[in-house]
C-alpha cells in the first residue's frame, strides 16, 4: 500500500469518525430536549396531619443551616418577632380576638424549650398574622374568601431564612390560631431533625 493510499484511507476514517461524533451529539441533544421527561414531585408541605386541615405550604430554603437552627431552637436560643397585617379594604377583626403577646405565648408553649434571655447568636422566629381581606376587589373567587387569615412564619439565622411556612386559619378564633401555630412548630421540628 502506497503512502497516498494510506493518507486517503486516513482521511476517510477521520471523516467517518467526525460524522459519527456529530450524529451522536445530535441524537443526545434531541433526546435530552424532546425525550421522555421524568416528573419530579413538587413538595408542598411536610405532609403532617395538621397540615392537611387547611391550605399549608412550607419550604426549606437553606438546608445547610437546618442543623444550626435545630441547635439554637432546642437550646432556647430563639427570639420571637411577630405582628399583624391589617386588611386594606375591610374591617380589622383580629385586633379584638388576639394580641401579639398572646401569639408569642402560643409560640412559646408550642416550642416547649425555655427561651433564654438576650442570646448573642439565635434563631429568629418571625411571624406575621395576616387577616384575609375579603373585600379586596381583586379577589374574585370564593376560595380566596373562604378563610379568615394566614400565619406566615419564617425561621432565620443571621437574617438568612432557613425554613418558612404559610398556613391558613378558617375562623377568627384563638384556638384555631393556636392550632396553626402549633402546626408550624411541629413542621419545623419535623424538618430540623
Secondary structure as a PSIPRED ss2 file (coil, helix, strand):
# PSIPRED VFORMAT (PSIPRED V4.0)

   1 X C   1.000  0.000  0.000
   2 X C   1.000  0.000  0.000
   3 X H   0.000  1.000  0.000
   4 X H   0.000  1.000  0.000
   5 X H   0.000  1.000  0.000
   6 X H   0.000  1.000  0.000
   7 X H   0.000  1.000  0.000
   8 X H   0.000  1.000  0.000
   9 X H   0.000  1.000  0.000
  10 X H   0.000  1.000  0.000
  11 X H   0.000  1.000  0.000
  12 X H   0.000  1.000  0.000
  13 X H   0.000  1.000  0.000
  14 X H   0.000  1.000  0.000
  15 X H   0.000  1.000  0.000
  16 X H   0.000  1.000  0.000
  17 X H   0.000  1.000  0.000
  18 X H   0.000  1.000  0.000
  19 X H   0.000  1.000  0.000
  20 X H   0.000  1.000  0.000
  21 X H   0.000  1.000  0.000
  22 X H   0.000  1.000  0.000
  23 X H   0.000  1.000  0.000
  24 X H   0.000  1.000  0.000
  25 X H   0.000  1.000  0.000
  26 X H   0.000  1.000  0.000
  27 X H   0.000  1.000  0.000
  28 X H   0.000  1.000  0.000
  29 X H   0.000  1.000  0.000
  30 X H   0.000  1.000  0.000
  31 X H   0.000  1.000  0.000
  32 X H   0.000  1.000  0.000
  33 X H   0.000  1.000  0.000
  34 X H   0.000  1.000  0.000
  35 X C   1.000  0.000  0.000
  36 X C   1.000  0.000  0.000
  37 X C   1.000  0.000  0.000
  38 X C   1.000  0.000  0.000
  39 X C   1.000  0.000  0.000
  40 X C   1.000  0.000  0.000
  41 X C   1.000  0.000  0.000
  42 X C   1.000  0.000  0.000
  43 X C   1.000  0.000  0.000
  44 X C   1.000  0.000  0.000
  45 X C   1.000  0.000  0.000
  46 X C   1.000  0.000  0.000
  47 X C   1.000  0.000  0.000
  48 X C   1.000  0.000  0.000
  49 X H   0.000  1.000  0.000
  50 X H   0.000  1.000  0.000
  51 X H   0.000  1.000  0.000
  52 X H   0.000  1.000  0.000
  53 X C   1.000  0.000  0.000
  54 X C   1.000  0.000  0.000
  55 X C   1.000  0.000  0.000
  56 X E   0.000  0.000  1.000
  57 X E   0.000  0.000  1.000
  58 X E   0.000  0.000  1.000
  59 X E   0.000  0.000  1.000
  60 X E   0.000  0.000  1.000
  61 X C   1.000  0.000  0.000
  62 X C   1.000  0.000  0.000
  63 X H   0.000  1.000  0.000
  64 X H   0.000  1.000  0.000
  65 X H   0.000  1.000  0.000
  66 X H   0.000  1.000  0.000
  67 X H   0.000  1.000  0.000
  68 X H   0.000  1.000  0.000
  69 X H   0.000  1.000  0.000
  70 X H   0.000  1.000  0.000
  71 X H   0.000  1.000  0.000
  72 X H   0.000  1.000  0.000
  73 X H   0.000  1.000  0.000
  74 X H   0.000  1.000  0.000
  75 X C   1.000  0.000  0.000
  76 X C   1.000  0.000  0.000
  77 X C   1.000  0.000  0.000
  78 X E   0.000  0.000  1.000
  79 X E   0.000  0.000  1.000
  80 X E   0.000  0.000  1.000
  81 X E   0.000  0.000  1.000
  82 X E   0.000  0.000  1.000
  83 X E   0.000  0.000  1.000
  84 X E   0.000  0.000  1.000
  85 X E   0.000  0.000  1.000
  86 X C   1.000  0.000  0.000
  87 X C   1.000  0.000  0.000
  88 X C   1.000  0.000  0.000
  89 X C   1.000  0.000  0.000
  90 X C   1.000  0.000  0.000
  91 X C   1.000  0.000  0.000
  92 X C   1.000  0.000  0.000
  93 X C   1.000  0.000  0.000
  94 X H   0.000  1.000  0.000
  95 X H   0.000  1.000  0.000
  96 X H   0.000  1.000  0.000
  97 X C   1.000  0.000  0.000
  98 X C   1.000  0.000  0.000
  99 X C   1.000  0.000  0.000
 100 X H   0.000  1.000  0.000
 101 X H   0.000  1.000  0.000
 102 X H   0.000  1.000  0.000
 103 X H   0.000  1.000  0.000
 104 X H   0.000  1.000  0.000
 105 X H   0.000  1.000  0.000
 106 X H   0.000  1.000  0.000
 107 X H   0.000  1.000  0.000
 108 X H   0.000  1.000  0.000
 109 X H   0.000  1.000  0.000
 110 X H   0.000  1.000  0.000
 111 X H   0.000  1.000  0.000
 112 X C   1.000  0.000  0.000
 113 X C   1.000  0.000  0.000
 114 X C   1.000  0.000  0.000
 115 X C   1.000  0.000  0.000
 116 X C   1.000  0.000  0.000
 117 X C   1.000  0.000  0.000
 118 X C   1.000  0.000  0.000
 119 X C   1.000  0.000  0.000
 120 X C   1.000  0.000  0.000
 121 X C   1.000  0.000  0.000
 122 X C   1.000  0.000  0.000
 123 X E   0.000  0.000  1.000
 124 X E   0.000  0.000  1.000
 125 X E   0.000  0.000  1.000
 126 X E   0.000  0.000  1.000
 127 X E   0.000  0.000  1.000
 128 X E   0.000  0.000  1.000
 129 X E   0.000  0.000  1.000
 130 X E   0.000  0.000  1.000
 131 X E   0.000  0.000  1.000
 132 X C   1.000  0.000  0.000
 133 X C   1.000  0.000  0.000
 134 X C   1.000  0.000  0.000
 135 X C   1.000  0.000  0.000
 136 X C   1.000  0.000  0.000
 137 X C   1.000  0.000  0.000
 138 X C   1.000  0.000  0.000
 139 X C   1.000  0.000  0.000
 140 X C   1.000  0.000  0.000
 141 X C   1.000  0.000  0.000
 142 X C   1.000  0.000  0.000
 143 X H   0.000  1.000  0.000
 144 X H   0.000  1.000  0.000
 145 X H   0.000  1.000  0.000
 146 X C   1.000  0.000  0.000
 147 X C   1.000  0.000  0.000
 148 X C   1.000  0.000  0.000
 149 X E   0.000  0.000  1.000
 150 X E   0.000  0.000  1.000
 151 X E   0.000  0.000  1.000
 152 X E   0.000  0.000  1.000
 153 X E   0.000  0.000  1.000
 154 X E   0.000  0.000  1.000
 155 X E   0.000  0.000  1.000
 156 X E   0.000  0.000  1.000
 157 X E   0.000  0.000  1.000
 158 X C   1.000  0.000  0.000
 159 X C   1.000  0.000  0.000
 160 X E   0.000  0.000  1.000
 161 X E   0.000  0.000  1.000
 162 X E   0.000  0.000  1.000
 163 X E   0.000  0.000  1.000
 164 X E   0.000  0.000  1.000
 165 X E   0.000  0.000  1.000
 166 X E   0.000  0.000  1.000
 167 X E   0.000  0.000  1.000
 168 X E   0.000  0.000  1.000
 169 X E   0.000  0.000  1.000
 170 X C   1.000  0.000  0.000
 171 X C   1.000  0.000  0.000
 172 X C   1.000  0.000  0.000
 173 X C   1.000  0.000  0.000
 174 X H   0.000  1.000  0.000
 175 X H   0.000  1.000  0.000
 176 X H   0.000  1.000  0.000
 177 X H   0.000  1.000  0.000
 178 X H   0.000  1.000  0.000
 179 X H   0.000  1.000  0.000
 180 X H   0.000  1.000  0.000
 181 X H   0.000  1.000  0.000
 182 X H   0.000  1.000  0.000
 183 X H   0.000  1.000  0.000
 184 X H   0.000  1.000  0.000
 185 X H   0.000  1.000  0.000
 186 X H   0.000  1.000  0.000
 187 X H   0.000  1.000  0.000
 188 X H   0.000  1.000  0.000
 189 X H   0.000  1.000  0.000
 190 X H   0.000  1.000  0.000
 191 X H   0.000  1.000  0.000
 192 X C   1.000  0.000  0.000
 193 X C   1.000  0.000  0.000
